[in-house]
Each structure stands twice: as structure tokens, then as C-alpha cells.
Amino acid sequence: MANEYLSRIKNNKIVLPIVGENRNHTWHIFAVLCETRDELQTYLSDHGIHTVCHYPIAIYDQMAYSEDNLLKPPLARKLAKTQLSLPMYYGMPKKAIDYVIDTINKY
């Protein structure tokens, strides 16, 4: 499923995950990045595709850590604002995978 996403999503607005050379991945989620993440999520929802923002708030911006004086690397906030997890689950039908890919490519 991840290989289908990696090889067939062709949209320059979408940044796909990169797997390092000689590395494997378990693909429990398939997280992409998009500068217009909220608009993409709405677009996909309007087309019946459920997505999730797994990490919508950088740790240092969470209330539980407000007094911890954590470092505030700008990349963490950018990732929190652009990350979106695409549908991916055991037994996901090929037709559904194709639909997700086709819909994203039209975004």
C-alpha cells in the first residue's frame, strides 16, 4: 500500500515520506506534508476520504509543557501545521487505494 502511494502520488503540493537507502519501514501511518494541509484535508473529506492530523501541535506549544522551557525548533511547528496522515489499514481494498491516489493527484 505504501509503495502504491509512493510510486503513484504525483502532485507537487504533496511531500511524500522518504525511506533511507537500505532501510525498511513498518508503515503504521502514511504521513505526507502539504503547505495547504487544512484545505487538502477538507478537499479529501469532501470526496469521502478520512484523514488524520496525528501531531497537530508541536510539543513545546502544548499546555502540559508550558513551564518546561523547551527548545522551540521552527521545524517542529512547521511539521505540526503541514502533516496529514492518509488512509492506510490492513485489508484496504485496491479500489480505495486507487481512489485516494487519484483524488490527491487532482488536488
N, C-alpha and C positions, 0 to 999 in steps of 0.2 A: 504494500500500500504506500509506504513512504517512497519507495523507488518510483512508483507511478507519479506521485506528487512532484518529486524532484525532477523527473525527466520530462513531465508534460505541462507543468505550470510555466507558462511563458508570458509573463506580464512584468514589465519593468518597474511597476509600482510596488511589487511584492519582492521582499528579500527572503530567499529560502535559506533554511539551515544548511550549514556546511559540515560534512563529516570529514575529518582529517584522513590523510593517506594512511593506509594500514590500520584503520580504526573500524570498530563496529558500533552500532547504536541500537538501543533497545526500543526506541520509538514508542514510549508510553504516551507521549503527546507529539503533535506536529506543529511546532510554533513557527510562525512566519512573522516578519516585521513589515509594517506599512505606515508611512507618514500620515496617511489619512485613515488610520485604523478604525475610528468610530464610524466613519462613513462606509468603509468596507464592511464592517460588522452589520450595519443597518441594511446595506445592499444585499448581503448574503442572507440575512434574516428575511428580508422581503421576498427572497427566492426559496424560502423554506429550508435554509441551511443554518443549523445551530452552531455557534462558535462560542469560545470562552476566552476571557482575558485572565490567564492564570496568575499573573503578577501585576495587577493594575496600579499598585502603589509601591514606590521604592521603599526599602526598609527604613531608611533614615527619615522618610516622610510619614511614617506610621506613628500614631499617638503613643503606642506602647514603648517606643524608643525615643520619645521626645526629650528626655532628660539624659540620654546616654552620650551626647556629644559625639555622635558617629561622624566619620568622614562622609562627605557628600559628593561622590564622584558623579559628574554630569551624565555619564553613560547609563548609570542605573536609572535615572529619571527618564532618559530618552527611551530606554527599553520598556519601562513601565507604560509609557504613552503610546508605544508602537507595536507591542507584542499582541498577537492573536493566535489562538490555537484552533486549527482546523479539525473537522470531524475525523476521528480515527479510532476504530474499535474492532475487536476481533469479530470476524464474520461480516464486516461491512461489505455489502454487495458491490460488485464491479460497476453496476449501473449507477449506484450512488457516488462512487469514487469519480466516475466519468462526469457526472453532473456537477460535482464540486469543482473539478478541474475546468470544465467548460465555462461555468459561471464565473469563476475567478478570472479566467482568461478574457472574458468580456467586460470586466470591470474597468 
